[in-house]
Amino acid sequence: AVVSTQSTGGGKKISEKKVIRWAKKQIKTVNDNLEVSKINNEAWSNGVAMITLLSAVKPEVINWEYVTTENPNEEEKQQNISYALTIARKLGAILFCGPDAILSGNHKMITLFC
């Protein structure tokens, strides 16, 4: 969404590894305590890392009152992910996944979000 592995940087394809490294760095600027060492960990699959990444890029678009960050249940995880996907689309991202793909921890879909 924010960057894609299909994007080019100066005419070169950006590797998945670089995209993930960039996303992690951006997230740490907003919340240094959020555990995002692995792309398919809980912070990604509950939507919090996705929302934090969007906040790093454009902080004014996130209303944290809509986000459950502490121990979200399955419904709250779904709501977090749906919120992240909605915000990304409003920012112009073209996404080819729904909340279920993220909730299940689908590594490829999470990477494409980045």
C-alpha positions as CSV (number, residue, x, y, z in Angstrom):
1,A,0.0,0.0,0.0
2,V,2.5,2.5,1.1
3,V,5.2,0.9,-0.9
4,S,5.0,-2.3,-3.0
5,T,7.5,-4.9,-4.0
6,Q,6.4,-4.1,-7.5
7,S,7.4,-0.5,-7.1
8,T,10.6,0.8,-8.5
9,G,13.1,3.0,-6.8
10,G,15.3,4.8,-9.4
11,G,14.4,2.2,-12.0
12,K,15.2,-0.7,-9.8
13,K,12.8,-3.3,-8.3
14,I,12.5,-2.9,-4.5
15,S,13.1,-6.2,-2.7
16,E,10.6,-7.6,-0.2
17,K,13.4,-7.5,2.4
18,K,13.9,-3.7,1.9
19,V,10.1,-3.1,2.1
20,I,9.9,-5.0,5.4
21,R,13.0,-3.2,6.8
22,W,11.5,0.1,5.8
23,A,8.1,-0.7,7.4
24,K,9.7,-1.8,10.6
25,K,11.8,1.4,10.8
26,Q,8.7,3.5,10.2
27,I,6.7,1.7,12.9
28,K,9.5,2.2,15.4
29,T,9.3,6.0,14.9
30,V,5.7,5.9,16.3
31,N,6.0,3.1,18.8
32,D,9.4,1.8,19.8
33,N,7.8,-0.9,22.0
34,L,5.7,-2.5,19.4
35,E,7.1,-6.0,18.5
36,V,7.4,-6.2,14.7
37,S,10.5,-8.3,14.3
38,K,8.6,-10.9,12.2
39,I,6.1,-9.9,9.5
40,N,3.6,-12.5,10.6
41,N,3.6,-11.9,14.4
42,E,0.6,-10.8,16.5
43,A,1.1,-7.1,16.0
44,W,0.7,-7.6,12.2
45,S,-2.1,-10.1,12.3
46,N,-4.2,-8.0,14.8
47,G,-3.8,-4.9,12.6
48,V,-2.0,-2.7,15.2
49,A,1.3,-2.7,13.2
50,M,-0.6,-1.8,10.0
51,I,-2.3,1.1,11.7
52,T,1.0,2.2,13.3
53,L,2.7,2.1,9.9
54,L,-0.1,4.3,8.4
55,S,0.3,6.6,11.4
56,A,4.1,6.9,10.7
57,V,3.4,7.9,7.1
58,K,0.4,10.2,7.7
59,P,-0.4,10.6,11.5
60,E,-3.4,12.9,11.0
61,V,-5.5,10.2,9.4
62,I,-5.5,7.8,12.3
63,N,-8.1,8.1,15.1
64,W,-6.6,5.9,17.8
65,E,-10.0,5.8,19.6
66,Y,-11.1,3.3,16.9
67,V,-8.1,1.0,17.5
68,T,-7.9,-1.7,20.2
69,T,-4.2,-2.1,21.0
70,E,-4.3,-4.1,24.2
71,N,-5.2,-7.7,23.9
72,P,-7.8,-7.4,21.1
73,N,-10.3,-10.3,20.8
74,E,-11.0,-11.7,17.3
75,E,-13.8,-9.2,16.6
76,E,-11.5,-6.3,17.6
77,K,-8.7,-7.7,15.5
78,Q,-11.0,-7.8,12.5
79,Q,-12.1,-4.2,13.2
80,N,-8.5,-3.0,13.5
81,I,-7.6,-4.7,10.2
82,S,-10.7,-3.3,8.4
83,Y,-9.8,0.2,9.7
84,A,-6.2,-0.1,8.5
85,L,-7.4,-1.3,5.0
86,T,-10.0,1.5,4.8
87,I,-7.5,4.2,5.7
88,A,-4.9,2.8,3.2
89,R,-7.6,2.8,0.5
90,K,-8.5,6.4,1.3
91,L,-4.9,7.3,0.9
92,G,-4.9,5.8,-2.6
93,A,-3.6,2.3,-2.0
94,I,-4.9,-0.5,-4.3
95,L,-5.3,-3.5,-2.1
96,F,-6.0,-7.1,-3.2
97,C,-6.7,-8.6,0.2
98,G,-9.4,-8.5,2.8
99,P,-9.2,-8.6,6.6
100,D,-9.2,-12.5,6.7
101,A,-5.9,-12.7,4.8
102,I,-4.2,-10.4,7.3
103,L,-6.0,-12.0,10.3
104,S,-4.7,-15.4,9.3
105,G,-1.1,-14.0,9.3
106,N,-0.7,-14.4,5.5
107,H,2.9,-13.2,5.1
108,K,2.6,-12.2,1.4
109,M,-0.6,-10.1,2.0
110,I,0.9,-8.3,5.0
111,T,4.0,-7.6,2.9
112,L,1.9,-6.2,0.1
113,F,0.2,-3.9,2.6
114,C,3.6,-2.4,3.4
